[in-house]
Amino acid sequence: MATNPPARTPKTPPCCLDIGIFAHNESDNIARTLETLNRQDILDNPDFIIRLHVLANGCSDDTVARAKAAIDTLPGARDYVVHDLSEGGKSRTWNRFVHDLSRPEADLLMFCDADIDIPNADNITRLVRYRESRPGRVAGSSQAVKDITYHAGPLSPKDRLISAAGGTLYNWQKSIIGSFYIAEAAVVRRFHLPIGLPVEDGFVRAMILTDVMRKPEDLNRIDSEEGIFHLYKSERSVRTILRHQVRLVIGNAINTVVFGILHASDTPQAVLASAARDPDWLNGVLDRELPRKYGYVPVNALTKRIKKFGATPLKRKPVILVGFVFDCVVYVMAQFKMSRGVGAGFW
């Protein structure tokens, strides 16, 4: 475990941290998430001045009312602001939080979803301190753990397969986990997200690692520490799992197209600022750039799991094979949906 840096001296100004809680029709979850965030020990640390923003975006339920009611019952004097944003979409809301709603003096921004649970009260503190202890690190994530993995109890065969299949395709410590991550405010304020991105965390990761496509990718800019984690509700039905995976594949395909445009531009920041103002920008790009020789979805979406088969322990090979069959179904569905115009704005 990394050694935390010394506490700030009285002469060191407190760190200003703004936390954005992204909530789209989360009336059933928002109170619980606010309660779990309110237990975080960093809120009582005088080294930090913290404001929590509930970003209720495009809600057709009573998320706003439930958030305000929950805040009224929370112990402790916290600085909460509930924003009732008429327009939905995570990339649009991300832009609003980063560029308009967070305090200009904020040193750090934290992004979290409104349907997570945080078992450990020091999770945010550890994430912030770990970044401080590693020069050059500008962002870091909390590991997303399925609730069926964390909570003890009997699992059905389907749930065991879902649990076993998690975390095999990426290094979470070098990723942006969209449900819970922090970043230096000055870094993320250098760019905007195109409106309608289905998968914004991979896009944010690429922008941070390349300084908005102006430098070679530097993996040292993102890192985290083992043991920093939060829980999310695992999908339990085949339909919802398929929908989620299709969204990810479509999102990655769209990101690939936009990355190519940014690489070719001399002013990628200006391109992204324009894309954030124009809700039709992304659809226009997709109409011009797709399909390509591979269709709408790059082939690596189909092959990335099976490439790991040879290096996978024998006991996990059946999981890889089942996962590959699942990937084939997802790949075909994603190709079909994108050919029908499903892409930008796919929630």
SEDREN-778493 format. One record per residue (C-alpha): residue in three letters; z, y, x. Coordinates in pm, whole numbers, plus 50000, padded with zeros to 5 digits. Each point is the difference from the previous one (the first is absolute). Layout:
# residues N
+------+-------+-------+-------+
| resn |     w |     v |     u |
+------+-------+-------+-------+
|  ALA |     Z |     Y |     X |
...
+------+-------+-------+-------+
***
This chain:
# residues 347
+------+-------+-------+-------+
| resn |     w |     v |     u |
+------+-------+-------+-------+
|  MET | 50000 | 50000 | 50000 |
|  ALA | 49909 | 50343 | 50131 |
|  THR | 50280 | 50231 | 50106 |
|  ASN | 50016 | 50302 | 49777 |
|  PRO | 49969 | 50339 | 50168 |
|  PRO | 50315 | 50212 | 50016 |
|  ALA | 50093 | 50199 | 49692 |
|  ARG | 49876 | 50354 | 49983 |
|  THR | 50223 | 50263 | 50154 |
|  PRO | 50130 | 50292 | 49791 |
|  LYS | 49738 | 50220 | 50171 |
|  THR | 49712 | 49775 | 49886 |
|  PRO | 49855 | 50104 | 49664 |
|  PRO | 50022 | 49730 | 49732 |
|  CYS | 49687 | 49797 | 49938 |
|  CYS | 49830 | 50093 | 49674 |
|  LEU | 49886 | 49687 | 49812 |
|  ASP | 49811 | 49998 | 49671 |
|  ILE | 49975 | 49672 | 49808 |
|  GLY | 49716 | 49948 | 49753 |
|  ILE | 50056 | 49737 | 49730 |
|  PHE | 49663 | 49907 | 49848 |
|  ALA | 50038 | 49913 | 49632 |
|  HIS | 49715 | 49916 | 49764 |
|  ASN | 50134 | 49865 | 49668 |
|  GLU | 50318 | 49872 | 50164 |
|  SER | 50244 | 50059 | 49715 |
|  ASP | 50140 | 49647 | 50038 |
|  ASN | 50059 | 50035 | 50375 |
|  ILE | 50066 | 50362 | 50090 |
|  ALA | 50375 | 50003 | 49929 |
|  ARG | 50063 | 49693 | 50215 |
|  THR | 49792 | 50137 | 50287 |
|  LEU | 50178 | 50336 | 49990 |
|  GLU | 50334 | 49819 | 50005 |
|  THR | 49902 | 49790 | 50303 |
|  LEU | 49874 | 50309 | 50184 |
|  ASN | 50319 | 50187 | 49915 |
|  ARG | 50198 | 49734 | 50190 |
|  GLN | 49820 | 50075 | 50327 |
|  ASP | 50251 | 50123 | 50257 |
|  ILE | 49759 | 50255 | 50144 |
|  LEU | 50059 | 50217 | 49691 |
|  ASP | 50355 | 50066 | 50120 |
|  ASN | 49904 | 50060 | 50364 |
|  PRO | 50038 | 50368 | 50099 |
|  ASP | 49722 | 49954 | 50257 |
|  PHE | 49753 | 49997 | 49711 |
|  ILE | 49909 | 50235 | 49717 |
|  ILE | 49833 | 49783 | 49738 |
|  ARG | 49809 | 50069 | 49681 |
|  LEU | 49884 | 49718 | 49771 |
|  HIS | 49686 | 50059 | 49793 |
|  VAL | 49925 | 49782 | 49697 |
|  LEU | 49620 | 50013 | 49982 |
|  ALA | 49936 | 49897 | 49639 |
|  ASN | 49621 | 50002 | 49987 |
|  GLY | 49773 | 49937 | 49704 |
|  CYS | 50281 | 49836 | 49803 |
|  SER | 49951 | 49903 | 49636 |
|  ASP | 50358 | 49873 | 49964 |
|  ASP | 50340 | 50167 | 50037 |
|  THR | 50030 | 49968 | 50379 |
|  VAL | 50085 | 50370 | 50033 |
|  ALA | 50277 | 49992 | 49740 |
|  ARG | 50151 | 49682 | 50144 |
|  ALA | 49990 | 50140 | 50352 |
|  LYS | 50184 | 50315 | 49894 |
|  ALA | 50256 | 49798 | 49804 |
|  ALA | 50057 | 49767 | 50295 |
|  ILE | 50047 | 50290 | 50243 |
|  ASP | 50265 | 50151 | 49771 |
|  THR | 50207 | 49682 | 50030 |
|  LEU | 49973 | 49954 | 50376 |
|  PRO | 50311 | 50066 | 50212 |
|  GLY | 49983 | 50256 | 50276 |
|  ALA | 49837 | 50340 | 50019 |
|  ARG | 49638 | 49920 | 50085 |
|  ASP | 49694 | 50221 | 50005 |
|  TYR | 49763 | 49840 | 49748 |
|  VAL | 49685 | 50154 | 49857 |
|  VAL | 49803 | 49831 | 49720 |
|  HIS | 49632 | 50092 | 49995 |
|  ASP | 49807 | 49929 | 49679 |
|  LEU | 49642 | 49980 | 50128 |
|  SER | 49737 | 49974 | 49730 |
|  GLU | 49737 | 49838 | 50222 |
|  GLY | 50057 | 49648 | 50132 |
|  GLY | 49875 | 49810 | 50302 |
|  LYS | 50192 | 49925 | 50316 |
|  SER | 49765 | 50175 | 50242 |
|  ARG | 49997 | 50316 | 49786 |
|  THR | 50381 | 49988 | 49973 |
|  TRP | 50029 | 49938 | 50375 |
|  ASN | 49803 | 50318 | 50063 |
|  ARG | 50218 | 50198 | 49760 |
|  PHE | 50321 | 49878 | 50164 |
|  VAL | 49887 | 50049 | 50360 |
|  HIS | 49823 | 50334 | 49962 |
|  ASP | 50158 | 50172 | 49698 |
|  LEU | 50332 | 49857 | 49882 |
|  SER | 50188 | 49906 | 50317 |
|  ARG | 50189 | 50280 | 50171 |
|  PRO | 49796 | 50185 | 50268 |
|  GLU | 50292 | 49961 | 50241 |
|  ALA | 50017 | 49621 | 49960 |
|  ASP | 49997 | 49814 | 50334 |
|  LEU | 49956 | 49655 | 49848 |
|  LEU | 49847 | 49871 | 49679 |
|  MET | 50090 | 49670 | 49842 |
|  PHE | 49783 | 49822 | 49745 |
|  CYS | 50130 | 49731 | 49766 |
|  ASP | 49902 | 49835 | 49674 |
|  ALA | 50215 | 50022 | 49690 |
|  ASP | 50034 | 49623 | 49950 |
|  ILE | 50172 | 49887 | 50320 |
|  ASP | 50353 | 49894 | 50091 |
|  ILE | 50174 | 50074 | 50332 |
|  PRO | 50284 | 49756 | 50068 |
|  ASN | 50125 | 50166 | 50320 |
|  ALA | 50157 | 50346 | 49982 |
|  ASP | 49890 | 50088 | 50355 |
|  ASN | 49630 | 49923 | 49951 |
|  ILE | 49873 | 50357 | 50016 |
|  THR | 50240 | 50091 | 50280 |
|  ARG | 49877 | 49711 | 50214 |
|  LEU | 49637 | 50085 | 49931 |
|  VAL | 50050 | 50363 | 50098 |
|  ARG | 50212 | 49922 | 50309 |
|  TYR | 49759 | 49734 | 50122 |
|  ARG | 49714 | 50248 | 49990 |
|  GLU | 50212 | 50255 | 50187 |
|  SER | 50083 | 49747 | 50271 |
|  ARG | 49634 | 49921 | 50073 |
|  PRO | 49803 | 50288 | 50156 |
|  GLY | 49653 | 50029 | 49854 |
|  ARG | 50089 | 49830 | 49670 |
|  VAL | 49910 | 50224 | 49708 |
|  ALA | 50030 | 49756 | 49708 |
|  GLY | 50167 | 49674 | 49903 |
|  SER | 50037 | 49772 | 49699 |
|  SER | 50260 | 49787 | 49833 |
|  GLN | 49891 | 49638 | 49966 |
|  ALA | 49905 | 49908 | 49643 |
|  VAL | 50173 | 49675 | 49901 |
|  LYS | 49929 | 49812 | 49680 |
|  ASP | 50302 | 49979 | 49770 |
|  ILE | 49941 | 49626 | 49952 |
|  THR | 50037 | 49957 | 50377 |
|  TYR | 50319 | 50203 | 50033 |
|  HIS | 50200 | 49885 | 49700 |
|  ALA | 50135 | 49649 | 50024 |
|  GLY | 49919 | 49760 | 49719 |
|  PRO | 49763 | 49721 | 49901 |
|  LEU | 49630 | 50087 | 50023 |
|  SER | 49715 | 49845 | 49811 |
|  PRO | 49717 | 49844 | 50204 |
|  LYS | 49787 | 50306 | 49925 |
|  ASP | 50274 | 50237 | 50117 |
|  ARG | 50052 | 49799 | 50318 |
|  LEU | 49630 | 50030 | 50077 |
|  ILE | 50006 | 50375 | 49933 |
|  SER | 50302 | 50035 | 50228 |
|  ALA | 49852 | 49787 | 50277 |
|  ALA | 49672 | 50185 | 49996 |
|  GLY | 50152 | 50343 | 50060 |
|  GLY | 49982 | 50191 | 50325 |
|  THR | 49737 | 49785 | 50171 |
|  LEU | 49714 | 50248 | 50036 |
|  TYR | 50145 | 50313 | 50156 |
|  ASN | 50264 | 50137 | 50232 |
|  TRP | 50222 | 50206 | 49770 |
|  GLN | 50161 | 50186 | 50291 |
|  LYS | 49665 | 50153 | 50092 |
|  SER | 49905 | 50065 | 49639 |
|  ILE | 50067 | 50264 | 49740 |
|  ILE | 50178 | 49825 | 49713 |
|  GLY | 49917 | 50227 | 49708 |
|  SER | 50313 | 49914 | 49805 |
|  PHE | 50238 | 50133 | 50271 |
|  TYR | 49916 | 50191 | 50319 |
|  ILE | 50080 | 50320 | 50188 |
|  ALA | 49779 | 50230 | 50206 |
|  GLU | 50025 | 50327 | 50183 |
|  ALA | 49909 | 50273 | 49754 |
|  ALA | 49782 | 50184 | 50250 |
|  VAL | 49793 | 49686 | 50057 |
|  VAL | 49921 | 49912 | 49639 |
|  ARG | 49938 | 50363 | 49913 |
|  ARG | 49695 | 49988 | 50227 |
|  PHE | 49804 | 49806 | 49740 |
|  HIS | 49944 | 49942 | 49629 |
|  LEU | 49916 | 49683 | 49809 |
|  PRO | 49680 | 49974 | 49795 |
|  ILE | 50081 | 49994 | 49629 |
|  GLY | 49966 | 49652 | 49854 |
|  LEU | 50077 | 49785 | 50305 |
|  PRO | 50113 | 49660 | 49870 |
|  VAL | 50195 | 49922 | 50321 |
|  GLU | 50148 | 50304 | 50165 |
|  ASP | 50236 | 49843 | 50255 |
|  GLY | 49722 | 49855 | 50217 |
|  PHE | 49828 | 50337 | 49990 |
|  VAL | 50317 | 50183 | 50105 |
|  ARG | 50047 | 49750 | 50284 |
|  ALA | 49652 | 50063 | 50135 |
|  MET | 50043 | 50378 | 49984 |
|  ILE | 50331 | 49985 | 50186 |
|  LEU | 49884 | 49757 | 50269 |
|  THR | 49682 | 50199 | 50075 |
|  ASP | 50131 | 50353 | 49938 |
|  VAL | 49749 | 50035 | 49715 |
|  MET | 49721 | 49818 | 50183 |
|  ARG | 50014 | 50235 | 50297 |
|  LYS | 50147 | 49755 | 50253 |
|  PRO | 49986 | 49626 | 50075 |
|  GLU | 50240 | 49791 | 49795 |
|  ASP | 50352 | 50011 | 50147 |
|  LEU | 50225 | 49726 | 49860 |
|  ASN | 50305 | 50156 | 50164 |
|  ARG | 50001 | 50276 | 49738 |
|  ILE | 50128 | 49758 | 49732 |
|  ASP | 50290 | 49761 | 50049 |
|  SER | 50314 | 49870 | 49834 |
|  GLU | 50298 | 49775 | 50068 |
|  GLU | 50072 | 49651 | 49875 |
|  GLY | 50262 | 49998 | 49726 |
|  ILE | 49882 | 50317 | 49828 |
|  PHE | 49878 | 49880 | 49661 |
|  HIS | 49982 | 50058 | 49628 |
|  LEU | 49926 | 49778 | 49703 |
|  TYR | 49713 | 50012 | 49757 |
|  LYS | 49925 | 49801 | 49690 |
|  SER | 49769 | 49714 | 50082 |
|  GLU | 49709 | 49936 | 49768 |
|  ARG | 50064 | 49685 | 49801 |
|  SER | 49680 | 49936 | 49801 |
|  VAL | 49657 | 49901 | 50130 |
|  ARG | 49840 | 50294 | 49817 |
|  THR | 50224 | 50266 | 50154 |
|  ILE | 49974 | 49845 | 50347 |
|  LEU | 49622 | 49997 | 49975 |
|  ARG | 49988 | 50359 | 49876 |
|  HIS | 50225 | 50115 | 50284 |
|  GLN | 49796 | 49823 | 50268 |
|  VAL | 49668 | 50118 | 49858 |
|  ARG | 50131 | 50357 | 50011 |
|  LEU | 50096 | 49957 | 50367 |
|  VAL | 49661 | 49856 | 50094 |
|  ILE | 49815 | 50276 | 49813 |
|  GLY | 50225 | 50259 | 50162 |
|  ASN | 49934 | 49870 | 50350 |
|  ALA | 49625 | 49992 | 49932 |
|  ILE | 50011 | 50363 | 49886 |
|  ASN | 50210 | 50101 | 50301 |
|  THR | 49738 | 49845 | 50230 |
|  VAL | 49730 | 50220 | 49847 |
|  VAL | 50207 | 50319 | 50022 |
|  PHE | 50107 | 49926 | 50359 |
|  GLY | 49632 | 49982 | 50096 |
|  ILE | 49935 | 50342 | 49848 |
|  LEU | 50300 | 50151 | 50179 |
|  HIS | 49898 | 49847 | 50334 |
|  ALA | 49657 | 50158 | 49964 |
|  SER | 50137 | 50344 | 49914 |
|  ASP | 50091 | 50275 | 50243 |
|  THR | 50254 | 50133 | 49748 |
|  PRO | 50178 | 49700 | 49842 |
|  GLN | 50294 | 50210 | 49884 |
|  ALA | 49768 | 50232 | 49808 |
|  VAL | 49824 | 49700 | 49846 |
|  LEU | 50332 | 49863 | 49875 |
|  ALA | 50113 | 50338 | 49868 |
|  SER | 49680 | 50015 | 49797 |
|  ALA | 50049 | 49641 | 49878 |
|  ALA | 50349 | 50092 | 49881 |
|  ARG | 49866 | 50288 | 49790 |
|  ASP | 49709 | 49814 | 49841 |
|  PRO | 50086 | 49702 | 49776 |
|  ASP | 49633 | 49892 | 50009 |
|  TRP | 49970 | 50000 | 50379 |
|  LEU | 50094 | 49636 | 50053 |
|  ASN | 49773 | 49865 | 49727 |
|  GLY | 49713 | 50201 | 50143 |
|  VAL | 50058 | 49853 | 50344 |
|  LEU | 50010 | 49645 | 49866 |
|  ASP | 49679 | 50052 | 49802 |
|  ARG | 49823 | 50117 | 50316 |
|  GLU | 50144 | 49749 | 50247 |
|  LEU | 50018 | 49674 | 49803 |
|  PRO | 49884 | 49730 | 49976 |
|  ARG | 49934 | 49907 | 50363 |
|  LYS | 49862 | 49680 | 50149 |
|  TYR | 50329 | 49824 | 49926 |
|  GLY | 50009 | 50137 | 49648 |
|  TYR | 50301 | 50210 | 49905 |
|  VAL | 50283 | 49820 | 50182 |
|  PRO | 49993 | 49920 | 50375 |
|  VAL | 50004 | 49628 | 50084 |
|  ASN | 50323 | 50030 | 50199 |
|  ALA | 50185 | 50024 | 49667 |
|  LEU | 49894 | 49638 | 49949 |
|  THR | 50047 | 49865 | 50352 |
|  LYS | 50308 | 50172 | 50141 |
|  ARG | 50243 | 49737 | 49872 |
|  ILE | 49800 | 49691 | 50097 |
|  LYS | 49956 | 50136 | 50354 |
|  LYS | 50371 | 49937 | 50047 |
|  PHE | 49971 | 49633 | 49903 |
|  GLY | 49972 | 49859 | 50353 |
|  ALA | 50308 | 50184 | 50127 |
|  THR | 50207 | 49927 | 49689 |
|  PRO | 50281 | 49737 | 50018 |
|  LEU | 49912 | 49676 | 49825 |
|  LYS | 50253 | 50047 | 49720 |
|  ARG | 49842 | 50334 | 49906 |
|  LYS | 49637 | 49887 | 50010 |
|  PRO | 50001 | 49901 | 49629 |
|  VAL | 50116 | 50352 | 49915 |
|  ILE | 49712 | 50146 | 50201 |
|  LEU | 49749 | 49774 | 49825 |
|  VAL | 50131 | 50084 | 49654 |
|  GLY | 50000 | 50365 | 50098 |
|  PHE | 49638 | 49976 | 50113 |
|  VAL | 49895 | 49861 | 49664 |
|  PHE | 50188 | 50287 | 49836 |
|  ASP | 49825 | 50246 | 50236 |
|  CYS | 49661 | 49864 | 49892 |
|  VAL | 50082 | 50067 | 49635 |
|  VAL | 50128 | 50350 | 50081 |
|  TYR | 49694 | 50075 | 50215 |
|  VAL | 49757 | 49907 | 49722 |
|  MET | 50198 | 50198 | 49743 |
|  ALA | 50013 | 50306 | 50226 |
|  GLN | 49626 | 49986 | 50067 |
|  PHE | 49932 | 49973 | 49627 |
|  LYS | 50234 | 50281 | 49901 |
|  MET | 49861 | 50238 | 50261 |
|  SER | 49645 | 49917 | 49890 |
|  ARG | 50107 | 50109 | 49651 |
|  GLY | 50134 | 50329 | 50128 |
|  VAL | 50371 | 49912 | 50032 |
|  GLY | 50133 | 50159 | 50315 |
|  ALA | 50133 | 50353 | 50017 |
|  GLY | 50306 | 50041 | 49783 |
|  PHE | 50061 | 49623 | 49969 |
|  TRP | 50377 | 49992 | 49939 |
+------+-------+-------+-------+
***
